[in-house]
């Protein structure tokens, strides 16, 4: 039985599109039919017997998906398209649902199984285009939320600490310090219990009027504590702000700021991650994080849950270069072409690496001297898993000004480095992969596919702002947008008979090398920085 097919509902058609558009719609509907997504939509089939007949669930799904593929992410636009656009009238067989019907359908049918719907339709596209997930590229962006820019709240951690200290001093003055912790936050339940206890001691107080004033102040502290606890509950443990009109949105600096033109003002936004393969978005992840570092592992886990496999090679920019992400790729056998934070400086030669970790667990500094592991009892490690490496005989080294520019007391003929050997080894392995011919191909394709995907979404599809409020609503909205992007690209391939192309390095391409650092230029740059410094 076919589900995604047009039916003649009237005697004479007056909404048949031209041959070109009709063939595109037929290709789109055949894709949905082949994908098997109809099995996931069965619960949304019409069940009413009496009254007005309900809209066909398969036509609604096809109409919504085709609308998002054409860049109509607003439900009002979908409603108008069903009235005036012959393509949507053809898909809906003359039915004209309102924006309320579209919204209810998305919430009732699509949102509960959005990941399954996305992976099912995308798998059909991958199958038709003969695309495997061996090579993937990950990137993230911040998309503005539909919230009032000026109504955001910072997490009141500092004010809560000061308020607890004031309440602690007041309780000591009232003689109620028993059972009160000497540090940390004072909970609202504790303050309420102390107010009750103070009311019982009011009769025996020597200065009743002054004691009543203390109780009033303690009540004010209780009200403020309740306010702070509510704000901290909404923020959660992993973010520091939220917006009153969208509690799930976080204050972030966007690259494109239409208020001032600079990325310096705070806006309500969500962090969106996409994994791209052969130009198609194969998975997505919406979060409240303000950077990309902690979103890599959840995004890869979501990719595995959708398709049951992980890519053989992954490429990402320096926003993902941390030990946790490198270790995850090593554990799962993924070849990680992931830049680290100092990549651009080392690549240009402006900020070269100060040392290189050798196979015998020693280091070679920028000046060519060898450093060994030492134990310094008087010095504590700043980070977990680090070791102290001592490099001696630094006198006369031409890189000394650059090497010691951040030392508090740059004296003596030695330098101590604090190094995490595991992380350093991972960075060097990633550097060698990125500089190889294979790494050059992956980097070029990442800039074309991952960055290009967001370019299509924001420029071609005019999708630069969320239309819905709340994490769940925003997630299903971006899922439909990403699925529309994939369908848009598939229809373009099928219409023009294009084949999937991936950039490959020309024959004879040699591995890339970092620029050789110039000690003179580094010393001059450090000297100019010192002259401009206030101190």
N, C-alpha and C positions, 0 to 999 in steps of 0.2 A: 504494500500500500504506500502510495506517495503522499507526503505531507506538505512539502513546499512546492506547490503548483498553483497556477492561476486558474480560476474557474469563471465561467460565463454566468454572471448573476442576472444579467438583463438580456433582453432580446437583441438589442443593437448596441455594440460597443461605441462609446464616444471618448474613450480614454486610452486607446492603444498607442504606445510610443512608436517612434520610427524604428526601422529595422535594426540600426546600430545599437540604440539603447535597449531594444527588446532582446537582442542577442546577449547583451551584457547582463541583463537581469536574469535571463534563462541560465547563463553560466553561473551566476551567483546562487540562484536557487538550486541548481544541480549540485553545487558544492555543499550547500547545507544538507541536502538530501543524502549525499554520499557520506558526510561526516558522522551521521548517526546521532546528531544532537537532538533529534525529535524524541528519543527515549528519555532525555533529561527534561523535556518540556511537557511530558504527559500529564503531570500533576496540575498543569495550568490549563488543561483542556476544559471547554465549557461543560458545566454540569447542571445548569438550571433547566428545568422543564417548562415552567410557566413564566410569564412575563416577557420582557424584552430579551431576545436572544443575545447571548454574549458573543464577543468578538473571537474570531479564530486565533488560537494561541500561536500557531505556526506563522500565520500572516503577520501578527503583531511582532513576533521575534524578528522575522525577515525585514519588516519595515523599520524597526528600531536599528537593527544592525546596518542596513543600507544607509539610513540617515546618518549614523555616526561615521560611516565610511565616506560620505559626502561632506563631512564637516559640520553636521547639524547636531551638536551636543545639547542644544536647548530643546526642551519638550514643546515649547511654543513654536519653534521652527518645525518640529515634526508634525504638529497639528496643522500649521498652515500648508506644509508640503502635501499633506493628504487632501487638502482642499483644492490646491491650484497646480501642483506638480504632477504631470501625467505619469511619471515613473512610479511615484508612491501610490497614486490612484490605481495603477495597474497591479502593483503588489498586493494592495489591500482589497482588490476586486470591488472598488467603488465604496467601501466602508470608510467612514470618516470619524475615527476616534478622536477624542479631545485630549488635551495635555494631561488631564487628570487620569484618564484611562491608561495613558502611557506610563505615568508615574506609578500607578497601582500595579501595573503589570511588571515593571522593573523590580519593585519591592517584593512582590509576591512570588514571582516565577524565577527571575534572573538572579537576584541578590543571594538567596539561600544556597545556590550551587554555581556561583560565578566562576570559581576556579575550574570546575569540571567543564563548564560550557566553553571557557576560553581554551583549555587544552584540547578539547575535542575538535573544535573548529580549526584551531591552529594546526593540529596534527594532520587534518585532511589537506590543508594548504601545503604543508611540508611534504606530504606524500605526493601531491600532484606536481610539485616543483622539484621533486627528487633531492630534497635538502635533508642532510643529517645534522646532528647537534655536536659533531666532533669539534668544531671551532666556534667559540662564542665570545662575545664582547660585551662588557658590562659598563654602564655609565649611569650617572644620576643627575637630576636637576631639581630645582625648587620651583613649584608652581603655586601661585598666589591663591589663597582661600577666599571664599565668599564671606568675609567678616569685616566689621567696622575697624578701620585702621587705627583709630584713636582709643578704642576701648580694650586695651590689653592690660594684663596684671602680671607683675613679676612675683616670683615665688618669695614669700616674706621670711626667709630663713634668718637673716640677720636681725630683723625687727622682732621676730619671735624669740630669739635668744635674749635680746635686751629686755623684752617684756617679762620673760621668765625670771631674769635676774632681779627686776624691780619687784615682782611678786614674791620672790624668795626673801628679799630684804624686808618687805612689809610683813610677811608671815613671821619672821624672826622678831620683829618689833612687837607683834601681837602675842608672842609666846606660843605660836602654832607651828614651830619648825619641826616638830616631831613627825617622822615619816616622809619628810620632804627631801628629795635627792639634792645633793650639793652641786650638781652640774646638770646640763642638758635642759630639755624642754620640760615645762610643767604642764601636764595635761589638763584639759577642761574639767574632767571628772574629779581630779584631785583638788582643783580650786573650788569646785562646787561643794565637795565634802568639807573643805576648810571653812567655807562660808557658813555652812550648817553648824559646824563646831563653834565658830565664832558667835553665832546667834545664841547658843546655849550659855556662853561665858559672858554675854552682855550684862546679865543681871548682877554679876559679881565684880564688874569692872570698876576700878577706882575713879576713872574719868569717863563717864558714860558717853558724853557728847563726843569726845575725841575718838572713843572706840567705835562709835557709830560712823564717824567719818572714815575710819580705816576700813570698815565693812563696805561702805559705798565705793571706795577706791578698789577694793578687792573684787567687787561686782563688775566694775568697769574693766578690770583686767580679765575677768572671766569672759565678758562679751567679746573683747578683742581677741582672746585666745581662741574662742569658737570661730571667729572670722578667719584667723590665720590657719587653723586646722582645716577649714573648708577649702581654702585656696591651695594649701599643700596637698590635700587629697585630690583635687582636680589636676594639679600639675603632675603628680606622681613622682616616683623617685628618679626618673631619668631626664627630666627637662625642667626649665626654670621660668616658664611663662605660659600663659594661655590667654585667649581672647574671650570677652564676655559674650559675644554673639556667636562664637564657635569654640567650645571648650577644647576640642581636639586640635585646633590649629595652634601653631607655635610661632613666636616672634622670630623672624629670620631676615637677614639682609639679602635682597635679590640683586642679581646682576643688572637687570633693567628696571630702573625706578622711574615710573612715570610721574611721580610727585616732584622730584628734584633733579632727576637725570643722573644721580649718583647712587651707587649701592651702599649708602650709609644709613638710610632710614629703616626702621623696623616695619615689617609687614607680616600679616598673617599668612602662613604658607605651610605646605607639606613637602616632605622630601620624597621624590619618586625615583625608583631604580628600575631599569629595564635591562634585560639580557637579550642581545640581538644576535641572530645567526642568519647569514646571507641576506641581510637587510630586513628580516622579519623579526618582530618582537615576540620572543618565545616565552617570556615570563615577565612579570612586573611585581613590584613590592612598594607599597605606600607606607611611610613611617613618619614619626615626629622628630627624627634625628636631624641635627643641623649640619652634619658632615657625612661623608660616605664610609668612613672606616668601619663602623659597627653594623652596616647594612649588608656587607658582602656575604657573610655566612648565612643569614636568614634568606637572602635572595637565592643563593645556591641550593639551600634546603627546599625552598619552594619549587625550584626548577626540577629537582629530583622527585619531589612528591607528585608533580604534574605528569612527568614523562617516564619516571622510573630509571633514568640514566643521568649521568653527569658528563659534561664535555671533556674531551681529551686535552684541549688547550683553551686557556682563558686569557684574555688580554684586558688590562685596565690601566687607568692613569694613576698618578702618584697619590690621589686621594684614598686609595685602598692599600697603600704599602705599609702594612704593620705585621708584626710577628704572628698574630692570631690568624690572619688571612693566609700568610705563607704556609703556616703549619697545617691549616685546613686543606690546602691544595696538595701538600706532601702526603697527608694521611689518605687522601682519596685518589692519588695517582693522577692528579691534574698538572699539566705543564703550565706553570704560572709565568706569564709574560706581564708582570705587574711592576710598574715603576715604584720607586720609593721616594721619600720626601725630598732627598737631596739630589734627585736625578737631574733636574735642569741646571743646577749649579755645577755639577760635575761634567755634564755634557758640554756646557759652554766654556768651561775652564775658569770661570769667575770664582767658583767656590769648590775647588777640588777636594777630594777625600783626604783626610790627614793621615790615614793608615790603611794598610791592607793586611787581612788575616791570612797567615800562611797555613800550610797543611800540618806543620809541626806545632800548631797552637801558639806560635809566636806572631808578632806583627812587624811589618816594615813600614816605617813612617814615610812621610812625603819627601824627607831629605835622604832617604836610603838607609837609615839606621834601624837596627833590630831592637824590638822591645820584648820583654819577658814578663810572665805573670809574677807579681809580688804580693805580699801580705802587708798591709799597713794598719796596725792595730789602732792608731789614733784617728783613723779616717773611716767614716761609715759609707756604705754603698747607698747611692741615691735611688737605684732601681733594682728590682728583683732579678737575679740571675746574672748580674754583672761581675766582672773581675777587673782588678787593677793591673795595668801593664806599664812597666817602667822603661823609658827610653833615655839613655845616658849619652854623654859627650855631645850635647847640643850646641856647644860653642862654635861659632863660625858657620852655622847652618844658614843658608840663604833664605829658607822659608820660615825662619824664627819669628819675624813680625806677624806673619799670617797665622802661624801655629799657636802663638801665645796671645792673640788679640783679646780673648775673653778671660784670661787669667787675672785674678785679683792682685796677685803679687808676682808679676812675670820676671822672677829672678832665679838664678841658679843655672847649672848646666845640665838639667834633666827636665823631663816632662812625664807626667803620669796621666794615662788615659783610662777612663772607666768604660769598658766595652762589654756588651752582651755577645759572647761568641756565637751562640745559636742564631740570633737575629742578624749578626754581621755576615755569617756564612750564607744565610738565606738571601740577603741583599746582594752579595757578590754573585751568587748563582743566578738571581734574576737579572742582574746587570749583564752577565755573559750571554744569557738567552736573548735579551733585548737587543744587544749589539750584533748578534748573529744575523745571517741572511734571513733565516726563519723569523727572527724577531722583527726585522725591518718590514717584512710582509705583514705580520700581525699588527704592527703599529699603524701602518698605512691603512689597512682594512678597518681597524678600529675607528680611526678618524673619519673614514667614509661612512661606515655603517652605524656605529653607535651615536656619533655626533649628528650624522645625517638623519637618523630616525627622529631625534628631537627637533631637528630643523623642519622636517615634514610636518610634525605635529603642531609646532608653534607658528610656522609661516604659511605652509600650504593649507593646513586645516584650521588655522586661526584659533588654536587651542592654547591659550596662555593664562587661563584662569579657570578655577573650578566653579561650577554652577551650584553645587550642593554643599550641605553642611554636615559635618560629622565624619569620623574616620570610615565607617562602613559605607556611607553614601558616596564619599569621595573615592573609595576603593572600587566600587562597582562602576562608577562613572569613568574612571581611568581604564578599567578593564574593557569597557565597551569602546572607548576611544582607541586603545591599543589594538583591539580586534578589528575595528574599522580601518585602522592603518594597514593591517595585514591584508584585509580583503581589498582595499584600494590598490595595494601593490600587486596582488594576485591578478585582479581584473586588468590592470595595465599590462602585465606580462602576457596574459592570454589574448587581449585585444590586439596588441601589436606583434605578437609572436616572438617576444623577446626571451632570451635565455639568461639564466642566472650567471653573473660574472663576478669573479673575485680577482683582485689585483695580485699578480705574481711578479717577483723580482726578475728583471732581465737576466739572461744567461751571462755569466761572468761577473755578477755582482759580488763584491768582496765585503766581508764583515766591517761594520762601522767601528771607529775608535774615538775615544774622548780626545778633546784638544789637549795638547801638552801644556801644563800650567807654566806660566811665566812668573818667576820669583820677583822680578823687578816690578811687574805690573801689580802683583798682589801687595807688595810693600808700599807702592805709591798709593794704591787705593786705601790701604790702612792708614797711611799718613794723612790723606785728605779727610778721612772720616774723623781722625783725631782732631784735626784743625777745626772742623765744623762742630765738634762736640762742645757742649756747654762747659763741661768740666776741664 
